[in-house]
């Protein structure tokens, strides 16, 4: 039987093999000039590693669920891979959902943290945070954001936490992502709930990796 890489292994492998290749391009004006709008694989590994170490510093354990409510963009990918490399389970939440839907998904999935895409979105969902019983931390995906609220961190604050954690604990971080089994949960996707409350659909590392391998096989066979 063919051995598939889990998503953390695949990410770390690509960062090594494709180190100087550009993996992301985006409009830097939308992200405070961050890295001039490009990330190589090495640069993205550095960002993801620090964010993931930040999550470990905040107490995230293997298998913990973390919500992400954000529009598509470079930081969504950074957050998603940081959760993955922390061996956490991402819970994707559409940024247009209502406060009741957000509260339900976060509560039903037993999520402990929540990534929020930007400050306006945070201000919109802020009234619902008190109704999420297990919520320990909200992280706003904005490098310039600072908060006096102990519940909330900006992205740069998470990265700083990760830098400090990695100084003495980087080996623990490596051990964490290397501990992932191919059958571990990767993400939970909630259905639209057109016939009642949405149901969480679990996607494992194997389910995602096998589909990606299928794409690779198809591409090789059609060239």
C-alpha positions as CSV (number, residue, x, y, z in Angstrom):
1,X,0.0,0.0,0.0
2,X,1.3,3.4,-0.9
3,X,2.4,5.6,2.0
4,X,0.9,9.1,1.9
5,X,2.4,12.1,3.6
6,X,0.1,13.8,6.1
7,X,-0.4,17.5,5.4
8,X,2.2,18.7,7.9
9,X,4.8,16.3,6.4
10,X,3.9,17.4,2.9
11,X,4.2,21.1,3.8
12,X,7.6,20.7,5.5
13,X,8.9,18.6,2.6
14,X,7.9,21.2,0.1
15,X,9.6,23.9,2.2
16,X,12.8,21.9,2.0
17,X,12.6,20.9,-1.7
18,X,11.3,24.2,-3.1
19,X,13.0,26.5,-0.6
20,X,13.6,29.5,-2.9
21,X,10.5,29.1,-5.1
22,X,7.8,31.7,-4.6
23,X,4.7,30.1,-3.1
24,X,2.5,33.1,-2.6
25,X,1.9,36.4,-4.4
26,X,-0.6,39.0,-3.1
27,X,-1.3,42.7,-3.1
28,X,0.9,44.1,-0.3
29,X,-1.2,47.2,0.0
30,X,-3.9,45.1,1.5
31,X,-1.6,43.6,4.1
32,X,0.4,46.6,5.4
33,X,3.2,45.9,2.9
34,X,3.9,42.5,4.5
35,X,7.0,41.0,2.8
36,X,6.4,43.1,-0.2
37,X,3.6,40.8,-1.4
38,X,5.6,37.5,-1.9
39,X,6.5,34.5,0.2
40,X,9.0,31.9,-0.8
41,X,8.6,28.4,0.7
42,X,11.3,29.2,3.2
43,X,9.7,32.5,4.2
44,X,6.3,30.8,4.6
45,X,7.8,28.0,6.7
46,X,9.3,30.7,9.0
47,X,5.9,32.4,9.3
48,X,4.0,29.1,9.8
49,X,6.5,27.7,12.3
50,X,6.3,30.8,14.4
51,X,2.5,30.9,14.3
52,X,2.4,27.2,15.2
53,X,4.8,27.6,18.0
54,X,2.7,30.5,19.2
55,X,-0.3,28.2,19.4
56,X,1.8,25.7,21.4
57,X,2.8,28.5,23.7
58,X,-0.8,29.3,24.3
59,X,-1.5,25.7,25.3
60,X,-2.9,24.0,22.2
61,X,-2.7,20.2,22.4
62,X,-2.8,17.6,19.7
63,X,-6.3,17.2,18.4
64,X,-7.6,20.5,19.9
65,X,-10.1,22.3,17.6
66,X,-9.5,25.9,16.4
67,X,-12.0,27.9,14.4
68,X,-11.0,30.1,11.5
69,X,-13.5,32.7,10.3
70,X,-11.8,34.7,7.5
71,X,-12.0,35.5,3.8
72,X,-9.5,33.8,1.5
73,X,-6.0,35.3,1.5
74,X,-2.4,34.7,2.4
75,X,-3.0,34.8,6.1
76,X,-5.8,32.2,5.8
77,X,-3.2,29.8,4.4
78,X,-0.6,30.7,7.1
79,X,-3.2,30.1,9.9
80,X,-4.4,26.8,8.3
81,X,-0.9,25.4,8.0
82,X,0.0,26.6,11.5
83,X,-3.0,24.7,13.0
84,X,-2.0,21.7,11.0
85,X,1.6,21.7,12.1
86,X,0.5,22.1,15.7
87,X,-1.5,18.9,15.2
88,X,-4.7,20.8,15.8
89,X,-7.9,20.5,13.9
90,X,-9.1,23.5,11.9
91,X,-12.8,24.3,11.9
92,X,-13.7,26.5,8.9
93,X,-16.4,29.1,9.4
94,X,-17.7,31.3,6.5
95,X,-17.1,35.0,7.4
96,X,-20.7,35.8,6.3
97,X,-22.4,33.5,8.8
98,X,-24.6,34.9,11.6
99,X,-23.5,35.2,15.2
100,X,-25.9,32.3,16.1
101,X,-24.2,30.1,13.5
102,X,-20.7,31.1,14.7
103,X,-21.7,30.3,18.3
104,X,-23.2,26.9,17.3
105,X,-20.2,25.8,15.2
106,X,-17.6,26.8,17.8
107,X,-19.6,25.2,20.6
108,X,-20.5,22.0,18.7
109,X,-16.9,21.5,17.6
110,X,-15.6,22.3,21.1
111,X,-13.1,24.8,19.6
112,X,-10.8,26.5,22.0
113,X,-9.5,29.3,19.8
114,X,-10.7,31.4,16.9
115,X,-8.8,33.0,14.1
116,X,-10.6,36.1,12.8
117,X,-9.8,37.6,9.3
118,X,-9.7,41.3,10.1
119,X,-10.7,43.9,12.6
120,X,-14.2,44.8,11.1
121,X,-15.1,41.1,11.2
122,X,-14.0,40.9,14.8
123,X,-16.1,44.0,15.7
124,X,-19.1,42.3,14.1
125,X,-18.8,39.0,15.9
126,X,-17.5,40.4,19.2
127,X,-20.9,40.2,20.9
128,X,-21.1,36.4,20.3
129,X,-17.7,35.6,22.0
130,X,-19.2,35.5,25.5
131,X,-21.5,32.7,24.4
132,X,-18.7,30.3,23.3
133,X,-18.0,28.3,26.5
134,X,-14.6,26.9,25.7
135,X,-13.1,29.9,24.0
136,X,-9.6,30.7,25.3
137,X,-8.2,33.1,22.7
138,X,-9.1,35.1,19.6
139,X,-6.4,35.8,17.1
140,X,-7.0,38.6,14.6
141,X,-5.1,38.1,11.3
142,X,-3.7,41.6,11.2
143,X,0.0,42.3,11.7
144,X,-0.7,45.9,13.0
145,X,-3.5,45.0,15.5
146,X,-2.8,45.3,19.2
147,X,-5.3,44.7,22.0
148,X,-5.6,45.4,25.7
149,X,-8.2,42.6,26.0
150,X,-6.5,39.5,27.4
151,X,-8.8,37.3,25.2
152,X,-7.5,38.8,22.0
153,X,-4.2,38.8,20.2
154,X,-3.0,40.4,16.9
155,X,-1.1,38.2,14.4
156,X,2.3,39.8,15.2
157,X,1.7,39.2,18.9
158,X,1.1,35.5,18.1
159,X,4.3,35.4,16.1
160,X,6.3,37.0,18.9
161,X,5.0,34.4,21.3
162,X,6.1,31.7,18.8
163,X,9.6,33.2,18.5
164,X,10.1,33.1,22.2
165,X,8.7,29.6,22.5
166,X,10.9,28.3,19.7
167,X,14.1,29.5,21.4
168,X,14.0,26.6,23.9
169,X,11.2,24.4,22.6
170,X,11.6,24.1,18.8
171,X,12.3,20.4,19.2
172,X,8.9,20.0,20.9
173,X,7.3,21.7,18.0
174,X,9.0,19.4,15.5
175,X,8.0,16.4,17.6
176,X,4.4,17.7,17.5
177,X,4.0,17.8,13.7
178,X,6.0,14.6,13.3
179,X,3.5,12.9,15.7
180,X,0.6,13.3,13.3
181,X,-0.8,10.0,12.1
182,X,-2.3,9.8,8.6
183,X,-5.7,8.9,10.1
184,X,-5.8,11.9,12.5
185,X,-8.4,14.6,11.9
186,X,-7.3,17.5,9.7
187,X,-10.3,19.7,9.5
188,X,-14.1,19.8,10.2
189,X,-16.3,21.3,7.6
190,X,-19.9,22.2,8.5
191,X,-22.8,21.7,6.1
192,X,-25.1,24.5,5.2
193,X,-27.8,23.3,7.6
194,X,-30.7,23.8,5.1
195,X,-32.7,21.1,6.9
196,X,-31.7,22.1,10.5
197,X,-28.4,22.8,12.2
198,X,-25.3,22.2,10.2
199,X,-23.5,18.9,10.8
200,X,-19.7,18.7,11.1
201,X,-18.0,16.6,8.5
202,X,-14.6,15.3,9.5
203,X,-11.8,15.2,7.0
204,X,-8.7,13.2,8.0
205,X,-5.2,13.7,6.8
206,X,-5.6,10.5,4.8
207,X,-8.7,11.7,3.1
208,X,-7.1,15.0,2.0
209,X,-3.7,13.4,1.1
210,X,-5.3,10.7,-1.0
211,X,-7.2,13.2,-3.1
212,X,-4.0,15.3,-3.6
213,X,-2.2,12.2,-4.6
214,X,-4.9,11.4,-7.1
215,X,-4.4,14.9,-8.6
216,X,-0.7,14.2,-8.9
217,X,-1.3,10.8,-10.6
218,X,-3.8,12.3,-13.0
219,X,-1.4,15.1,-13.9
220,X,1.5,12.7,-14.5
221,X,-0.7,10.4,-16.6
222,X,-2.0,13.2,-18.8
223,X,1.2,15.0,-19.6
